[in-house]
């Protein structure tokens, strides 16, 4: 049976909805989880961070396996693992169990993220990819928008565990639809060998870099970062000599557009992903809002992102996608700079306006930048490009959480967030947004090179 593009896009969009919905909804549930499991601010942040590390580390190896054995097989297996781990998260009895199960959920997401974009690119012709990517990105931002709203409601009325049960149910729907609506396996490297050495060194290097960064300024963090950097040097040398590399490093060295676009994505997510985490804690602890009310405030950014990204994706088929992405990053710099100056008494309308400004910038950046990345490589490398896109996003998110964790650790140590430490928490929030604004400024400069060239 011939592949129906619209049905396939529906399945991929539904799975793209799952993870960001869970992430944004879970931010609203963190204070309740902290109360039940007696977790401090640093350990609480590991609920999100360990998931990001796991997903980032395993995306590239799973994308390679998908190219060898079939993208549909790996995709469905990944969503299934996400469903099982989400059910288990909802039944967790300790904070340690929850963090461990989130690591397993990251494995499932790595299998899903490493294949979904490649499947989309294989189905749609070049002149329709921007539109399809725009729709997919818009769904992601709709998930981010609805996450705080529904997450606040679910947490308020049925507790934080209900979030995981709802996502598990949605995941089951994705598995069922994928079996029927995805017609094909898209095997691009059948019969080739799997690079176990390269996969291990890649995973080790990325884990050490992200984990080490999250432990700064501890001295062991420096050692971890050094191990990570040395691992990547060895990885590049090994991949250049390997007959069947897990990742073709020539995509970076011989493709300036791909390299700059991927670097821009990494910087962008590193500069923005901690915003929702810090703002959810700020609104609920410092400003005293309940989860439901905080969700209504945070929804402002994601609604703008969803609307703008849909239009930006279509526009990137007709005008310079690189120019749109660079404009978006520039706007984000202004939004982060504004958040740097918020206090315990900043009018809520000002905060909402700044969140909407961030939504505008991110909406202009994301789908055009993804269009640039995926359109700059040959069909055979769609899987690796898809995994690279996801890895840059998740590595950036993990680095962003690392910035927030480092700022919290420096100011609060291992203390729980209580009224007596609110001044220290506000300092940690100012540090986080200040560092993120500088990072995004660097990313804007890097992104501008693509426009000039």
C-alpha positions in Angstrom: 0.0 0.0 0.0 1.3 3.5 -0.9 2.4 5.7 1.9 -0.1 8.4 2.9 2.0 11.4 3.8 -0.6 13.1 5.9 -1.3 10.0 8.0 2.5 9.5 8.5 2.8 13.1 9.6 0.0 12.7 12.0 1.8 9.7 13.7 5.1 11.6 13.8 3.5 14.7 15.2 1.7 12.7 17.9 4.9 11.2 19.1 6.6 14.6 18.9 3.9 15.8 21.2 4.7 13.3 24.0 8.1 14.2 25.3 7.8 18.1 25.4 4.4 17.7 27.0 5.8 15.5 29.7 8.8 17.9 30.2 6.8 21.1 30.5 4.1 19.4 32.6 6.6 17.8 34.9 8.1 21.2 35.8 4.8 22.1 37.4 4.9 18.9 39.4 8.4 19.3 40.9 7.4 21.0 44.1 4.9 18.2 44.8 7.5 15.5 44.0 9.9 17.3 46.3 7.4 17.3 49.1 6.6 13.6 48.8 10.2 12.3 48.4 12.0 15.1 50.5 14.3 16.0 47.6 16.4 19.2 47.6 16.7 21.5 44.6 19.8 19.9 43.1 18.5 16.3 43.3 15.1 17.5 42.0 16.8 18.9 38.9 18.2 15.4 38.1 14.7 14.2 37.3 14.9 16.2 34.1 18.7 16.2 33.6 19.2 12.4 33.7 16.5 12.0 31.0 18.2 14.5 28.8 21.7 12.9 29.2 20.3 9.4 28.4 18.5 10.6 25.3 21.4 12.6 24.0 24.0 9.9 24.6 22.1 7.1 22.8 20.6 9.0 19.8 23.4 8.6 17.4 24.0 4.9 17.9 20.3 4.1 17.6 20.0 6.2 14.5 22.8 4.1 13.0 21.0 0.9 14.0 17.8 2.3 12.4 19.7 2.9 9.1 20.9 -0.7 9.2 17.8 -2.6 10.3 14.8 -0.2 9.6 13.8 3.1 11.0 10.2 2.0 11.7 11.3 -0.9 13.8 13.6 1.3 16.0 11.0 4.0 16.1 8.2 1.7 17.4 10.5 0.0 19.9 11.5 3.4 21.3 8.0 4.6 21.8 7.1 1.2 23.4 10.0 1.5 25.9 8.9 5.1 26.7 5.4 3.8 27.5 6.7 1.1 29.8 9.1 3.4 31.6 6.4 6.1 32.0 4.1 3.6 33.7 6.9 2.6 36.0 7.6 6.2 36.8 4.0 6.7 37.9 4.5 3.8 40.3 7.9 4.9 41.7 8.2 4.9 45.5 11.4 6.9 46.0 13.2 9.8 44.3 16.1 7.5 43.4 13.7 5.1 41.6 12.1 8.0 39.7 15.5 9.3 38.5 16.6 5.8 37.4 13.3 5.2 35.5 13.7 8.6 33.8 17.1 7.3 32.5 15.3 4.3 31.0 12.7 6.7 29.4 15.6 8.5 27.8 16.6 5.3 26.0 13.2 5.0 24.5 13.2 8.7 23.5 16.7 8.3 21.9 15.3 5.5 19.6 12.3 7.7 18.7 14.2 11.0 18.2 16.9 9.4 16.1 14.4 8.1 13.6 11.3 10.3 13.4 12.9 13.3 11.6 14.6 11.0 9.1 11.3 9.2 8.4 9.6 12.6 7.8 12.4 13.7 5.5 12.1 10.5 3.5 8.4 10.8 3.0 8.1 14.5 2.0 9.6 16.0 -1.2 12.1 18.8 -0.8 9.6 21.6 -1.6 7.2 20.4 1.1 9.7 19.7 3.9 9.6 23.2 5.4 5.8 23.0 5.7 6.0 19.5 7.2 8.8 20.5 9.6 6.8 23.6 10.6 3.7 21.6 11.4 5.8 19.1 13.4 7.6 21.9 15.3 4.3 23.7 15.9 3.0 20.5 17.5 6.0 20.4 19.8 5.3 24.0 20.9 1.6 23.2 21.3 2.8 20.4 23.6 4.9 22.9 25.5 1.9 25.2 25.7 -0.6 22.7 26.9 1.9 21.0 29.2 1.8 23.7 31.9 -2.0 24.0 31.6 -2.9 20.3 31.7 0.1 19.5 33.9 -1.1 22.0 36.5 -4.6 20.6 36.4 -3.5 17.0 36.6 -1.1 17.7 39.4 -3.6 19.9 41.3 -6.5 17.4 41.2 -4.9 13.9 40.7 -1.3 14.3 41.8 2.0 14.1 39.9 1.7 10.4 39.1 -1.2 11.0 36.8 1.2 12.9 34.3 3.1 9.6 33.6 -0.1 7.6 33.3 -1.5 10.0 30.7 1.7 10.0 28.7 1.8 6.2 28.7 -1.7 6.1 27.3 -0.8 8.6 24.5 2.3 6.5 23.8 0.2 3.4 23.3 -1.9 5.3 20.7 1.3 6.2 18.9 2.5 2.5 18.8 -0.9 1.4 17.4 -1.1 4.1 14.7 2.6 3.6 13.7 2.0 -0.1 12.9 -0.9 0.8 10.6 0.0 4.2 9.1 3.8 4.0 8.5 4.3 2.1 5.3 8.0 1.2 5.0 11.2 0.6 6.9 13.6 3.1 5.2 16.7 0.9 5.4 19.6 3.0 3.9 22.6 1.0 5.1 21.5 -2.7 5.0 24.2 -5.2 5.4 26.8 -2.8 6.9 28.5 -3.5 10.2 27.8 -1.7 13.4 30.7 0.4 14.9 30.7 -0.8 18.6 34.0 1.0 19.4 32.8 4.3 18.0 29.5 4.0 19.7 31.1 3.3 23.1 33.6 6.2 22.8 30.9 8.6 21.6 28.6 7.7 24.5 31.4 7.9 27.1 32.6 11.3 25.7 29.1 12.9 25.7 28.2 11.5 29.1 31.4 12.8 30.7 31.0 16.2 29.1 27.3 16.7 30.2 27.7 15.1 33.6 30.9 16.9 34.3 29.4 20.3 33.3 26.4 19.6 35.6 28.8 19.0 38.6 30.7 22.3 38.2 32.5 23.8 40.1 33.5 20.6 41.9 37.0 19.4 41.0 35.8 16.0 39.8 33.8 18.0 37.1 37.1 19.2 35.5 38.3 15.6 35.3 35.1 14.4 33.7 35.1 17.2 31.1 38.8 16.4 30.3 37.9 12.7 29.8 35.0 13.8 27.6 37.1 16.0 25.4 39.8 13.4 25.0 37.2 10.8 24.1 35.8 13.0 21.3 39.3 13.5 19.9 39.7 9.7 19.8 36.2 9.4 18.4 36.9 11.7 15.4 40.2 9.9 14.6 38.5 6.5 14.8 35.5 7.5 12.7 37.8 8.8 9.9 39.5 5.4 9.7 36.4 3.2 10.2 34.8 1.6 7.1 31.3 1.8 8.6 31.3 4.6 11.1 28.5 5.1 13.6 28.7 8.8 12.6 30.2 10.2 9.4 32.2 13.1 10.7 32.8 14.3 7.2 29.2 15.7 7.4 30.7 18.3 9.8 34.1 18.8 8.3 32.9 19.0 4.6 29.6 20.7 5.1 29.9 24.2 6.6 26.2 24.9 6.6 25.4 21.7 8.5 28.2 22.4 11.0 27.1 26.0 11.7 23.4 25.2 11.8 24.0 22.3 14.3 26.2 24.5 16.5 23.5 27.2 16.4 21.0 24.6 17.6 23.2 23.5 20.4 23.8 27.1 21.6 20.1 28.0 21.3 18.9 25.1 23.4 21.7 25.6 25.9 20.6 29.2 26.3 16.8 28.6 26.6 15.9 25.3 28.1 16.5 26.2 31.8 13.9 29.0 31.5 10.9 26.8 32.2 12.6 25.0 35.1 13.7 28.2 36.8 10.5 30.1 36.2 8.3 27.2 37.4 10.2 27.2 40.7 10.2 31.1 40.9 6.4 31.3 40.3 5.4 28.6 42.8 8.0 29.2 45.6 8.8 32.9 45.4 5.6 34.3 44.1 3.3 31.7 45.8 1.2 30.5 42.8 -0.2 27.0 42.8 0.7 24.6 39.9 -2.4 25.4 38.0 -1.9 29.2 38.1 1.8 28.9 37.3 0.8 26.8 34.3 -1.4 29.6 33.0 1.5 32.1 33.1 4.1 29.8 31.5 1.6 28.9 28.7 2.2 32.4 27.2 5.6 31.6 25.8 4.6 28.2 24.3 1.5 29.5 22.6 3.5 32.2 20.7 6.2 29.6 19.8 3.5 27.2 18.4 1.9 29.9 16.2 5.1 31.5 15.0 6.9 28.2 14.2 4.0 27.0 12.0 4.3 30.1 9.9 8.1 30.2 10.0 8.3 26.6 8.7 6.2 27.5 5.6 8.1 30.7 5.1 11.5 28.8 5.2 10.5 27.1 1.9 10.4 30.5 0.2 12.9 32.8 1.9 16.3 32.3 3.6 15.8 29.9 6.4 19.2 30.9 7.9 18.1 34.5 8.0 14.9 33.6 9.9 16.8 31.5 12.4 19.3 34.2 13.0 16.6 36.8 13.6 15.0 34.4 16.1 18.2 34.0 18.1 18.6 37.8 18.2 15.1 38.2 19.7 15.8 35.5 22.3 18.9 37.5 23.5 16.6 40.4 24.3 14.1 38.2 26.1 16.7 36.5 28.3 18.3 39.9 29.1 14.9 41.1 30.4 14.5 38.0 32.6 17.9 38.7 34.1 16.5 41.8 35.8 13.3 40.4 37.3 12.8 40.6 41.1 10.4 39.2 43.7 8.0 42.1 42.9 8.3 42.4 39.1 4.7 42.9 37.7 3.4 39.7 36.2 2.4 41.4 32.9 6.1 42.2 32.4 7.1 38.6 33.0 4.4 37.4 30.6 5.6 39.9 27.9 9.2 38.6 28.3 8.0 35.0 28.0 6.1 35.9 24.8 9.2 37.6 23.4 11.1 34.4 24.0 8.3 32.5 22.3 8.5 34.7 19.2 12.3 34.3 18.9 12.3 30.5 19.4 9.4 30.1 17.0 11.4 31.9 14.3 14.5 29.9 15.0 13.5 26.2 15.4 11.8 24.9 12.3 13.8 27.1 9.8 17.1 25.9 11.4 16.0 22.3 11.3 15.1 22.7 7.6 18.6 24.0 6.9 20.2 21.1 8.7 18.1 18.3 7.1 18.3 19.8 3.6 22.0 20.2 3.6 22.8 16.4 3.6 22.2 13.6 1.2 19.3 11.2 1.6 21.6 8.4 2.9 22.6 10.6 5.9 19.0 11.6 7.0 19.2 9.3 10.0 22.5 10.7 11.1 21.4 14.3 10.5 18.1 13.6 12.4 20.1 12.2 15.3 22.5 15.1 15.2 19.6 17.5 15.4 18.1 15.7 18.3 21.5 15.3 20.0 22.2 19.1 19.7 18.8 19.9 21.1 19.1 17.5 24.1 22.7 18.2 24.8 21.9 21.9 24.8 19.0 21.2 27.1 21.3 19.2 29.4 23.9 21.9 29.4 21.2 24.5 30.1 20.0 22.4 33.1 23.7 22.2 34.1 24.0 26.0 34.2 20.9 26.1 36.4 22.1 23.3 38.7 25.5 25.0 39.0 24.0 28.3 39.9 21.7 26.7 42.5 24.5 24.7 44.0 26.7 27.8 44.3 24.0 29.9 46.0 21.9 27.3 47.9 24.2 24.3 48.3 22.1 21.3 49.4 19.3 23.3 51.0 15.7 22.9 50.1 13.9 26.0 48.6 12.3 27.7 51.6 11.5 31.4 52.4 14.8 31.9 54.3 16.8 31.1 51.1 14.6 33.0 48.6 17.3 35.8 48.2 19.9 33.1 47.3 17.5 31.5 44.9 16.9 34.8 43.1 20.7 35.2 42.7 20.9 31.7 41.2 18.1 32.7 38.8 19.9 35.9 37.8 23.2 34.0 37.2 21.3 31.4 35.0 19.6 34.0 32.8 22.7 36.1 32.5 24.9 33.2 31.4 22.2 32.0 29.0 21.9 35.5 27.4 25.6 35.6 26.8 25.5 32.1 25.2 22.7 33.1 22.9 24.5 36.2 21.8 27.5 34.0 20.8 25.0 31.7 18.9 23.5 34.6 17.1 27.0 35.6 15.8 27.7 32.0 14.7 24.3 31.8 13.0 24.9 35.0 11.1 27.9 33.4 9.2 25.4 31.2 7.3 23.5 34.3 6.1 26.7 36.0 4.9 27.9 32.9 3.1 
